[in-house]
Amino acid sequence: MAEGSKATHERFRGDYPIVVDGLVNRFGTQTVHEDLDLKVRRGEILGVVGGSGTGKSVLMRSIIGLQPPSGGSIEVFGQSITEAEPDEVLGVRDRWGVLFQGGALFSTLTVGENVEVPLKQFYPDISDELRHEIARYKVMLSGLSEEAVSKYPSELSGGMKKRAGLARALALDPELLFLDEPTAGLDPIGASAFDRLTKELKETLGLTVFLITHDLDTLHEICDRVAVLADKKVIAVDTVPNLMELDHPWIQEYFNGPRGRAALTAQALDELRQHMDRPVAAHAVKALDKTPPGKDKA
Ligand SMILES: Nc1ncnc2c1ncn2[C@@H]1O[C@H](COP(=O)(O)OP(=O)(O)OP(=O)(O)O)[C@@H](O)[C@H]1O
């Protein structure tokens, strides 16, 4: 087995699998992050929001060791990512899975073969049969049919590609899952189904999820807390209702603007619909539901 494989460590039991302290990221004269702090709680879905170019993807890339920061420290599972030698990072790298924007699948490999890539890398000694079987299981866990295993990315819809990318992210039974705008480009029904899948997987597999999104429905429906990036920092980390109380112009515009209110109404309607046997809920749904089927997306 590869060095640092799952057999050599136990699941992380601390409170914060990710701790970012005083992070600085600079590109030439541009400062993207300055003294950025963030602690991600074990078992939560943390939404990460911020205007375009505020450095959400750079933050994610720093945490997974793809973007060496200009300053500050990052610990994942209690181990320094910023100080570690590449070999040491290997010991934690098989404990997270990443779904990059667009899925980032290898176009010349089938879905099953894509899922097998990390298995081959980290578990080179397992038999072909077992590797195929694990890949098939991960594909189905991600809500794709068995037939999808032998399809190429070009034969998949946008939603199926995301699920295939998710299957690959889950290949190594990660404790941490990074999702970069997973519902971008999906229709409202596909986005909502992907959100439900994320939440189910988090609950059944005990994952901690770092989720970059612009999707207000996702934030309302599945995120335990949301971190807001602005002014080169994480300016707030809290539940959506608590964030909505904060007096910051970007937060107010984002959560309390028309799209924010539409997402909140959609969520309230979903919850009310679960109590339609109660007259007050039925009346409220009738009064509020003036939107055609399908939700307004951010
Ligand atoms: N490798 C790089 N070299 C130079 N500049 C970079 C590099 N990576 C990111 N940047 C810059 O850092 C800033 C933050 O980029 P990032 O992709 O993290 O933004 P984001 O918040 O994820 O934006 P969006 O919501 O539009 O995806 C941008 O101005 C970008 O141009």
PDBQT file of the ligand as one rigid body, heavy atoms in Angstrom, charges set to zero:
ROOT
HETATM    1  N1  LIG A 301      -2.369  31.428 -10.339  1.00  0.00    +0.000 N 
HETATM    2  C1  LIG A 301      -2.759  32.706 -10.301  1.00  0.00    +0.000 A 
HETATM    3  N2  LIG A 301      -1.966  33.691 -10.746  1.00  0.00    +0.000 NA
HETATM    4  C2  LIG A 301      -2.331  34.992 -10.705  1.00  0.00    +0.000 A 
HETATM    5  N3  LIG A 301      -3.513  35.404 -10.193  1.00  0.00    +0.000 NA
HETATM    6  C3  LIG A 301      -4.353  34.480  -9.725  1.00  0.00    +0.000 A 
HETATM    7  C4  LIG A 301      -4.021  33.082  -9.753  1.00  0.00    +0.000 A 
HETATM    8  N4  LIG A 301      -5.061  32.388  -9.214  1.00  0.00    +0.000 NA
HETATM    9  C5  LIG A 301      -5.985  33.306  -8.882  1.00  0.00    +0.000 A 
HETATM   10  N5  LIG A 301      -5.575  34.552  -9.178  1.00  0.00    +0.000 N 
HETATM   11  C6  LIG A 301      -6.316  35.785  -8.911  1.00  0.00    +0.000 C 
HETATM   12  O1  LIG A 301      -6.781  35.737  -7.592  1.00  0.00    +0.000 OA
HETATM   13  C7  LIG A 301      -8.073  36.332  -7.483  1.00  0.00    +0.000 C 
HETATM   14  C8  LIG A 301      -9.025  35.377  -6.798  1.00  0.00    +0.000 C 
HETATM   15  O2  LIG A 301      -9.295  34.289  -7.669  1.00  0.00    +0.000 OA
HETATM   16  P1  LIG A 301     -10.308  33.107  -7.289  1.00  0.00    +0.000 P 
HETATM   17  O3  LIG A 301     -10.384  32.221  -8.481  1.00  0.00    +0.000 OA
HETATM   18  O4  LIG A 301      -9.926  32.498  -6.001  1.00  0.00    +0.000 OA
HETATM   19  O5  LIG A 301     -11.674  33.914  -7.098  1.00  0.00    +0.000 OA
HETATM   20  P2  LIG A 301     -13.094  33.343  -6.705  1.00  0.00    +0.000 P 
HETATM   21  O6  LIG A 301     -13.533  34.037  -5.462  1.00  0.00    +0.000 OA
HETATM   22  O7  LIG A 301     -13.070  31.860  -6.648  1.00  0.00    +0.000 OA
HETATM   23  O8  LIG A 301     -13.943  33.895  -7.933  1.00  0.00    +0.000 OA
HETATM   24  P3  LIG A 301     -15.217  33.317  -8.734  1.00  0.00    +0.000 P 
HETATM   25  O9  LIG A 301     -16.370  33.398  -7.799  1.00  0.00    +0.000 OA
HETATM   26  O10 LIG A 301     -15.340  34.254  -9.879  1.00  0.00    +0.000 OA
HETATM   27  O11 LIG A 301     -14.878  31.892  -9.145  1.00  0.00    +0.000 OA
HETATM   28  C9  LIG A 301      -8.482  36.708  -8.915  1.00  0.00    +0.000 C 
HETATM   29  O12 LIG A 301      -8.243  38.084  -9.095  1.00  0.00    +0.000 OA
HETATM   30  C10 LIG A 301      -7.561  35.886  -9.777  1.00  0.00    +0.000 C 
HETATM   31  O13 LIG A 301      -7.292  36.535 -10.983  1.00  0.00    +0.000 OA
ENDROOT
TORSDOF 0
